[in-house]
Amino acid sequence: MRMTVENWKRFKTQGKKTTIRTRIIPIGIHKVLAGPLFKSTRLGRLFIGSMSPFKDVKKAKDLTEQDARNDGFRNLCELLIELAHRNPNLTVNTTVYIHPARVIEDLIGA
């Protein structure tokens, strides 16, 4: 799975507890990489937990300030800007998946 270094550091510095994606990530342990595809830096490993289909699957327009804080952002605006930057086809009606996430190996520190 891919993530920016800044987003990875939010697990330690901002208490990040989730990762919000436009696709479902399977439950389990995932290697996390950052940077260009053919020159990636390994950040560590992340455990992705199970989602609740009733509260963890939303339209982008239904994300809340609490969702943003759980994802390590100061506010909803910052989260939406980052999601739009990473997903150019994002619209207010795009389905997003809020995955519980926990660092189990950190190779860069924060």
Buried (B, 14 or more C-beta within 10 A) or exposed (E): BBBBEEBBBBBEEBEBBBBBBBEEBEEEEBBBBBEEEEEEEEBBBBBBEEBEEEEBBBEBEEBEEEBBBBBBBEEBEEBBEBBBEBBEEBEEEBEBBBBBBBBEEBEEEE
